[in-house]
Amino acid sequence: MKFVLAPAFVHFADARRYVKGAIMLVLSRKEDQSIVIGGEIVVSVVDIGRGRVQLGVTAPPHMTVHREEIHRRIQEERRLAVPPRAHASVPTGCVATA
C-alpha cells in the first residue's frame, strides 16, 4: 500500500475501499502505533490477537465515542422517541394549514 501525506490532502492509490457509498482510507498499523483524525482524535492499536484488534481512542471531552452498534442503537432510540413532525405540533381534532 502506498500513500503520500501532504499538508492539504491525502493521496492513496491501492488503499481505498468503497463502504456504504463512501471512500474509506485503509491504513496498516502495528501494535502501539496510532493515527490522528482532525488533529483532535487519536486512534491507537493497543493489542492484536486471536482474531480481534483492541483500539484505544483519545478524543476531546465534547466528542462522544461509541462502538458502531451502540451508535446505531442510540440513533434508533432517538428516532423512535421523536413523534412525526406532522403530528407533533397539531393537537388532536385540529387541522394544520400552511
C-alpha positions in Angstrom: 0.0 0.0 0.0 1.4 3.4 -1.0 0.0 6.8 0.1 1.5 10.2 0.4 0.5 12.6 3.2 0.6 16.3 2.3 -0.5 19.3 4.2 -3.8 19.8 2.4 -4.7 16.4 1.1 -4.2 12.6 1.2 -3.4 10.7 -2.0 -3.9 7.0 -1.9 -3.9 4.5 -4.8 -4.3 1.0 -3.6 -5.5 1.9 -0.1 -9.1 2.8 -0.9 -12.3 0.8 -0.5 -15.9 1.8 -1.0 -18.1 1.3 2.0 -21.8 2.4 2.0 -21.1 4.7 -0.9 -18.1 6.5 0.6 -14.4 6.1 0.1 -12.6 4.5 3.0 -8.9 5.2 3.6 -7.4 1.9 4.7 -4.2 2.1 6.7 -1.9 -0.6 8.2 -0.8 -0.1 11.7 1.1 -2.3 14.1 0.6 -2.6 17.9 1.4 0.6 19.7 1.0 2.7 16.5 -1.7 5.4 16.0 -3.5 7.5 13.5 -4.7 11.1 14.1 -8.0 12.4 12.8 -8.6 16.1 12.5 -5.8 16.9 14.9 -8.0 16.1 17.9 -8.7 12.4 17.8 -6.1 9.7 18.2 -6.9 6.1 17.5 -4.2 3.7 18.8 -3.7 0.0 18.3 -3.5 -1.4 21.8 -3.4 -5.1 21.2 -3.6 -7.6 18.3 -4.5 -11.2 18.8 -7.0 -14.1 18.5 -8.9 -12.6 15.6 -9.5 -9.2 17.1 -7.8 -5.9 17.5 -8.1 -3.7 20.5 -8.2 0.1 19.8 -7.8 3.0 22.1 -9.5 6.3 21.3 -8.4 9.6 22.7 -10.8 12.4 22.0 -11.8 15.8 23.4 -14.5 15.7 26.2 -17.1 17.3 24.0 -17.0 14.4 21.5 -18.8 11.1 22.1 -17.1 7.9 21.0 -19.2 4.7 20.7 -18.8 1.4 19.0 -20.8 1.3 15.8 -23.6 -1.0 17.1 -24.1 1.2 20.2 -24.2 4.3 18.0 -26.9 2.7 15.7 -29.0 1.7 18.8 -28.8 5.3 20.2 -29.8 6.7 16.8 -32.8 4.3 16.5 -33.9 5.1 20.1 -33.8 8.8 19.2 -35.7 8.2 16.0 -38.4 6.3 17.8 -38.7 8.9 20.7 -39.5 11.8 18.4 -43.0 11.8 17.1 -43.5 12.5 13.4 -43.5 16.3 12.6 -46.9 16.4 11.1 -48.5 15.2 14.4 -46.1 16.7 16.9 -47.4 20.3 16.9 -51.1 19.7 15.9 -53.4 19.0 18.8 -56.0 16.2 18.4 -59.0 17.3 16.4 -57.3 20.3 14.8 -56.3 20.7 11.2 -53.0 22.1 10.2 -52.9 24.7 7.4 -49.9 26.2 5.7 
